[in-house]
Amino acid sequence: MRRKKILVTGITGGLGTLIASKLAPHCDLYGTTTQKEKINERIFYLDYTKKEKKISLLLFEIPWDGVVLNAGIGIIGDPLEFEDQEMEKIFRINVMGPLMMLKKLKKSPKKLVFISSKCIFHDRPGLKIYSSTKQILGEILEDLYGEKLIIFYPDSMKTDMKIQFCKHMQKKVWRPIETDWEDPREYVNKIYDFLL
């Protein structure tokens, strides 16, 4: 039986690394990163905030059985205090980047996984811009991919962004923030079941 070809964006950190370690033994796994030192024949450099677009054409030529849209960034704080460049960067990475990548693929992926965030359903101070970008992309993808798409809404997983958010909120309320980290393995296993 032919091994499926799966692409995971943001493969070199956080949830992307966990997804990759689960999928790798069972498929031909590829990924994207913005960390140039981690590029190899299966990990492509992809950074839509840079004017240079040195992207391996192979990324767009492979007929993907599945694509996991995991990469994204967040900024914490009051949106009215952000620099214009910060606002542009988060929209470019979290909304435009994934759409531009999908648009350039020669063939539409057979299945698509989008890692959104539970914060789009809750009023989380300091995360309005992040949650807005996740909601925008999720709605566009639902319209484009329908039943080929599954969206996951993880909550408090221990990532760099979550740690930064907790530190930000601790300064605001002057007390330690309670953190119940969600186990990411639940999502990783569901992604595995959907794609393979």
Buried (B, 14 or more C-beta within 10 A) or exposed (E): EEEBBBBBBBBBBBBBBBBBEBBBEEBBBBBBBBEEEEBEEBBBBBBBBEEEEEBBEEBBEBEBBBBBBBBBBBBBBEEEEBEEEBEEBBBBBBBBBBBEBBEEBEEEBBBBBBBBBBBBEEEBEBBBBBBBBBBBBBEBBEEBBEEBBBBBBBEBBEBEBBEBBBEBBEEEEEEEEEEEEBEBEEBBEEBBEBBB
